[in-house]
């Protein structure tokens, strides 16, 4: 709290004109109290400049009026000074203001006397040039009231940058929200949809987006990318019409997060990630998991050839299930055309699910199907036999099993299953790398993270722009650091 010259001169006038008051330093039992000062100030409106009294200077006066009287209640300025205090700035007047039919709180912020403004370009102190209009910075709401910090902006005459607007410590650039309020909104945006956050705190969707964008950009700038040895690559459909995003995750033990998001799923897209990641970090990679998408395999072989490339177990099983479903659907249509009993009706999930996951009704249905010599049953038995492949430990024995199984499938005369066998043969070295990695890494982690990404998209009912999807995914899955704060408001 600063001592104004007007207040001090009023006090000095009272001291001269009231001989009954003791003219001694405060601190004793006869000290001049703030209560008496306020009473006499109201009675005496005359304003005259007088010389300082001997033995009672301006420092003693300022110390005196800062003394808290008995029974004084805590003020909003006291709370702000505890949790949102800045060097070279103080909080002045606080009050309610009616604007556009809404009542809100305004807190005036003033610069300390003799404090130098900071250039917004080079972050260096510079001499004052002039003053601009007042700006309102929205702060965290209190008890349902919106709170604004009001400050008279200054311009500086920077010797390096010229005339620039000063940089204030509670906000960035032309943002209407304080940094603290943006972090507050961004934290709630992880728990609720952005629209729900905007409605709950009486703000707009655009301001919530700006808050999340600020937090994400700060986190991306300050995150640590060292120690990444295992990554997973997969695509995510984010819009209709085969619009995909390339997602790159870190899947190290104890540290799973989103590293990078790229538009489309082409060779150029994944090349942009490896350029961003850097040559040194690329060479430090030991394990890379991906699906069988040819552009991904091509780029990974070129940029991270030293890493053990592990193909996705999930997609291999998915291809098998798709082949079985094609065999079943084709056979069901053929039986209907030939006039036979529709034995395969309602049998889809009986053939696709694992035995231990079947319901009692599905288990009974499957037992009936196994009594017939059907193409669907043969495809089902081949799929069940393939599940034993994942139980091997030695890559050599796993390879022998895979060769025998592929030979059997090629002789089965089931075209969809033969396509899967050819795919597995073409990617056999990459599939066997799962055993060389001691089964420690798979794309199961990647699929789990992709599921969280889909939940993020569903909560927002989709995104109109790529930038919105990118910010939301980084915010939800990036595990990014947050800007430091003197007090956590959430």
DRENFIVO-526873 format. One record per residue (C-alpha): residue in one letter; x, y, z. Coordinates in pm, whole numbers, padded with zeros to 5 digits, always signed. Layout:
BEGIN
AXYZ/...
//
This chain:
BEGIN
X+00000+00000+00000/X+00148+00336-00101/X+00108+00659+00089/X-00033+00939-00131/X+00093+01296-00090/X-00262+01429-00043/X-00333+01194+00247/X-00004+01281+00412/X-00059+01656+00383/X-00407+01623+00532/X-00259+01435+00824/X+00016+01695+00871/X-00245+01975+00870/X-00440+01795+01141/X-00127+01758+01351/X-00061+02134+01334/X-00417+02248+01392/X-00506+02011+01677/X-00278+02088+01971/X-00446+01821+02181/X-00292+01545+01974/X+00046+01416+02082/X+00325+01478+01829/X+00540+01178+01899/X+00640+00868+01705/X+00380+00593+01682/X+00427+00277+01879/X+00354+00397+02230/X+00028+00394+02420/X-00057+00749+02305/X-00004+00679+01936/X-00230+00848+01685/X-00481+00578+01568/X-00626+00535+01221/X-00974+00567+01367/X-00898+00913+01506/X-00727+01010+01182/X-01038+00921+00981/X-01261+01123+01216/X-01043+01431+01196/X-01001+01396+00818/X-01375+01418+00773/X-01394+01730+00988/X-01105+01904+00817/X-01141+01938+00440/X-00888+02215+00405/X-00584+02102+00205/X-00257+02283+00270/X+00100+02186+00222/X+00309+02204+00538/X+00662+02107+00625/X+00739+01773+00785/X+00722+01776+01159/X+01054+01720+01336/X+01082+01361+01442/X+00778+01246+01243/X+00861+01177+00878/X+00676+01028+00585/X+00804+00675+00656/X+00653+00683+01005/X+00323+00804+00860/X+00310+00526+00599/X+00394+00266+00862/X+00120+00405+01081/X-00161+00389+00827/X-00061+00032+00732/X-00136-00083+01087/X-00446-00306+01082/X-00711-00183+01330/X-00884-00421+01564/X-01182-00610+01421/X-01101-00532+01055/X-01232-00801+00819/X-01022-00969+00550/X-01057-00795+00214/X-01047-00929-00140/X-00717-00745-00196/X-00565-00945+00091/X-00668-01273-00076/X-00531-01161-00412/X-00200-01058-00253/X-00169-01406-00105/X-00243-01608-00419/X-00188-01375-00716/X+00080-01122-00626/X+00319-00963-00874/X+00634-00764-00826/X+00610-00396-00924/X+00227-00401-00920/X-00031-00352-00643/X-00407-00391-00618/X-00597-00068-00562/X-00975-00019-00570/X-01213-00317-00566/X-01586-00290-00631/X-01897-00410-00809/X-01977-00276-01156/X-02300-00312-01356/X-02243-00365-01726/X-02493-00487-01987/X-02734-00599-01719/X-02472-00809-01542/X-02297-00736-01214/X-01929-00820-01191/X-01624-00738-00978/X-01349-00508-01101/X-01007-00491-00935/X-00785-00199-01031/X-00416-00278-01071/X-00158+00001-01056/X+00216+00000-01111/X+00439+00079-00817/X+00600+00418-00813/X+00941+00426-00984/X+00886+00077-01132/X+00999+00030-01491/X+00778-00122-01759/X+00896-00429-01951/X+00915-00434-02330/X+00685-00701-02474/X+00935-00790-02749/X+01272-00826-02574/X+01151-00861-02210/X+01389-00584-02099/X+01309-00276-01885/X+01261+00042-02087/X+01170+00407-02019/X+00806+00514-02025/X+00672+00661-02352/X+00301+00721-02284/X-00015+00557-02149/X-00299+00383-02330/X-00659+00313-02237/X-00757+00077-01960/X-00774-00293-02040/X-00987-00556-01870/X-00836-00900-01803/X-01080-01170-01696/X-00982-01354-01377/X-01118-01666-01203/X-01482-01600-01099/X-01568-01567-00730/X-01902-01691-00590/X-02067-01673-00931/X-01940-01320-01008/X-01706-01259-01298/X-01383-01088-01190/X-01180-00848-01404/X-00837-00699-01342/X-00839-00341-01475/X-00506-00187-01569/X-00398+00133-01749/X-00154-00001-02007/X+00173+00180-02074/X+00395+00205-02379/X+00772+00200-02356/X+01039+00355-02573/X+01267+00053-02606/X+01613+00131-02745/X+01615-00207-02927/X+01254-00250-03040/X+01115+00103-03058/X+00780+00207-02910/X+00605-00104-02780/X+00324-00188-02540/X+00453-00314-02206/X+00440-00681-02103/X+00228-00745-01794/X+00301-01055-01582/X-00059-01178-01552/X-00147-01207-01924/X+00011-01265-02264/X-00018-01046-02571/X-00374-00955-02665/X-00538-01231-02461/X-00843-01111-02268/X-00796-01386-02007/X-00530-01395-01740/X-00281-01682-01751/X-00420-01821-01426/X-00776-01821-01559/X-00665-01996-01879/X-00501-02274-01677/X-00815-02297-01465/X-01036-02343-01773/X-00791-02584-01935/X-00795-02806-01627/X-01174-02826-01631/X-01164-02892-02007/X-01000-03228-01929/X-01303-03332-01724/X-01587-03176-01922/X-01652-03089-02283/X-01541-02741-02388/X-01900-02625-02431/X-01992-02746-02082/X-01694-02556-01937/X-01800-02240-02120/X-02156-02263-01987/X-02046-02346-01630/X-01814-02043-01601/X-02020-01798-01809/X-01768-01762-02086/X-01756-01859-02453/X-01638-02168-02637/X-01372-01963-02815/X-01222-01848-02486/X-01209-02206-02358/X-01035-02305-02680/X-00785-02021-02636/X-00718-02137-02281/X-00656-02498-02386/X-00444-02383-02682/X-00226-02166-02455/X-00174-02454-02208/X-00094-02703-02485/X+00151-02471-02661/X+00332-02402-02334/X+00346-02775-02256/X+00477-02868-02602/X+00748-02605-02569/X+00865-02723-02225/X+00813-03102-02243/X+01106-03343-02219/X+01153-03575-02518/X+01466-03749-02390/X+01466-04119-02304/X+01209-04226-02566/X+01303-04580-02674/X+00967-04729-02786/X+00698-04569-03001/X+00371-04684-03153/X+00225-04559-03482/X-00140-04585-03581/X-00409-04394-03767/X-00729-04243-03631/X-01039-04151-03833/X-01145-03804-03719/X-01395-03704-03991/X-01624-03871-04239/X-01499-03958-04584/X-01180-04146-04485/X-01016-03846-04318/X-00737-03978-04098/X-00481-03856-03846/X-00143-04022-03790/X-00088-04073-03418/X+00259-04140-03271/X+00272-04250-02907/X+00549-04317-02660/X+00489-04667-02517/X+00783-04708-02280/X+00709-04891-01955/X+00560-04643-01708/X+00541-04358-01960/X+00272-04366-02226/X+00174-04041-02395/X+00097-03881-02729/X+00414-03751-02894/X+00289-03619-03227/X-00023-03575-03441/X-00016-03540-03819/X-00279-03488-04086/X-00348-03783-04321/X-00166-04119-04316/X+00076-04086-04604/X+00452-04130-04636/X+00503-03754-04612/X+00301-03740-04292/X+00519-03987-04101/X+00836-03835-04250/X+00736-03505-04086/X+00734-03678-03747/X+01085-03818-03785/X+01212-03478-03898/X+01050-03320-03593/X+01186-03590-03363/X+01544-03537-03478/X+01814-03768-03608/X+01970-03830-03267/X+01641-03936-03107/X+01553-04149-03410/X+01875-04347-03367/X+01795-04399-02997/X+01471-04583-03076/X+01477-04955-02993/X+01118-05064-03060/X+00855-04943-03306/X+00502-05087-03319/X+00269-05032-03612/X+00005-05199-03824/X+00052-05334-04178/X-00009-05003-04353/X+00253-04996-04628/X+00349-04623-04603/X+00423-04664-04231/X+00639-04972-04284/X+00833-04801-04561/X+00912-04487-04357/X+00999-04678-04038/X+01242-04899-04229/X+01411-04590-04372/X+01424-04362-04065/X+01447-04612-03777/X+01599-04919-03937/X+01800-05008-03625/X+01482-05041-03415/X+01294-05368-03376/X+00978-05318-03584/X+00688-05510-03431/X+00368-05558-03627/X+00039-05517-03453/X-00103-05840-03311/X-00445-05678-03286/X-00469-05615-03662/X-00359-05970-03748/X-00641-06116-03538/X-00880-05858-03685/X-00790-05971-04038/X-00856-06334-03941/X-01197-06246-03797/X-01286-06048-04108/X-01193-06345-04327/X-01408-06583-04119/X-01702-06345-04142/X-01668-06330-04522/X-01662-06711-04541/X-01970-06737-04315/X-02169-06473-04504/X-02092-06626-04842/X-02179-06976-04725/X-02502-06860-04563/X-02617-06704-04891/X-02526-07021-05083/X-02725-07243-04842/X-03030-07021-04882/X-03005-07029-05262/X-02976-07412-05258/X-03280-07446-05028/X-03100-07587-04726/X-03180-07514-04363/X-03028-07174-04253/X-02803-07333-03993/X-02562-07038-03998/X-02828-06784-03902/X-02736-06593-03580/X-02396-06761-03574/X-02167-06465-03639/X-02046-06401-03285/X-02032-06772-03210/X-01751-06796-03466/X-01576-06467-03389/X-01560-06468-03010/X-01313-06671-02808/X-01448-06987-02647/X-01415-06858-02290/X-01613-06542-02377/X-01918-06719-02522/X-02254-06702-02348/X-02444-07023-02270/X-02669-06975-02571/X-02376-06906-02805/X-02187-07207-02670/X-02482-07436-02744/X-02515-07288-03094/X-02142-07342-03162/X-02163-07706-03053/X-02441-07762-03305/X-02237-07597-03583/X-01930-07811-03516/X-02129-08121-03609/X-02148-08005-03973/X-01873-08009-04234/X-01905-07643-04330/X-01652-07398-04471/X-01729-07165-04181/X-01644-07435-03931/X-01313-07511-04106/X-01223-07142-04104/X-01315-07122-03735/X-01093-07419-03650/X-00802-07265-03841/X-00844-06942-03645/X-00854-07125-03312/X-00543-07318-03411/X-00365-06991-03490/X-00423-06867-03133/X-00160-07117-03021/X+00098-06915-03217/X+00101-06644-02950/X+00186-06893-02677/X+00536-06965-02813/X+00845-06818-02649/X+01117-06906-02899/X+01107-06714-03230/X+01244-07022-03414/X+00964-07253-03298/X+00707-06980-03359/X+00833-06950-03718/X+00799-07326-03776/X+00444-07319-03647/X+00362-07021-03870/X+00497-07196-04180/X+00291-07510-04112/X-00023-07311-04042/X+00010-07104-04360/X+00058-07425-04563/X-00263-07572-04421/X-00457-07255-04497/X-00332-07243-04856/X-00467-07598-04903/X-00804-07520-04742/X-00957-07369-05059/X-01098-07082-04851/X-01011-06770-05049/X-01051-06509-04770/X-00833-06721-04540/X-00574-06767-04813/X-00545-06387-04849/X-00471-06360-04478/X-00208-06637-04502/X-00035-06454-04788/X-00034-06131-04585/X+00118-06310-04286/X+00386-06467-04504/X+00480-06131-04652/X+00519-05976-04306/X+00656-06281-04124/X+00988-06123-04005/X+00805-05826-03853/X+00548-06051-03683/X+00824-06266-03531/X+00987-05955-03385/X+00721-05969-03115/X+00894-06277-02975/X+01237-06117-03009/X+01110-05829-02796/X+01015-06083-02525/X+00648-05992-02575/X+00715-05666-02389/X+00568-05439-02657/X+00263-05462-02873/X+00014-05228-03030/X-00238-05316-02763/X-00113-05008-02577/X-00154-04804-02894/X-00509-04928-02946/X-00592-04837-02586/X-00463-04483-02640/X-00651-04465-02969/X-00969-04555-02782/X-00910-04262-02545/X-00861-04040-02850/X-01196-04157-02988/X-01362-04079-02654/X-01217-03727-02671/X-01362-03683-03019/X-01703-03817-02915/X-01719-03589-02610/X-01672-03293-02841/X-01916-03428-03104/X-01636-03407-03358/X-01419-03118-03470/X-01466-02884-03762/X-01097-02805-03803/X-00776-03002-03782/X-00635-02746-03538/X-00917-02811-03291/X-00866-03188-03308/X-00489-03151-03268/X-00517-02928-02958/X-00780-03153-02795/X-00575-03471-02849/X-00254-03318-02716/X-00444-03186-02415/X-00606-03521-02334/X-00325-03764-02418/X-00001-03561-02429/X+00071-03570-02052/X+00212-03218-02094/X+00366-03004-01819/X+00171-02699-01703/X+00294-02345-01639/X+00406-02280-01278/X+00163-02095-01054/X+00203-01936-00712/X-00128-02093-00606/X-00334-02376-00749/X-00696-02272-00793/X-00818-02626-00879/
//
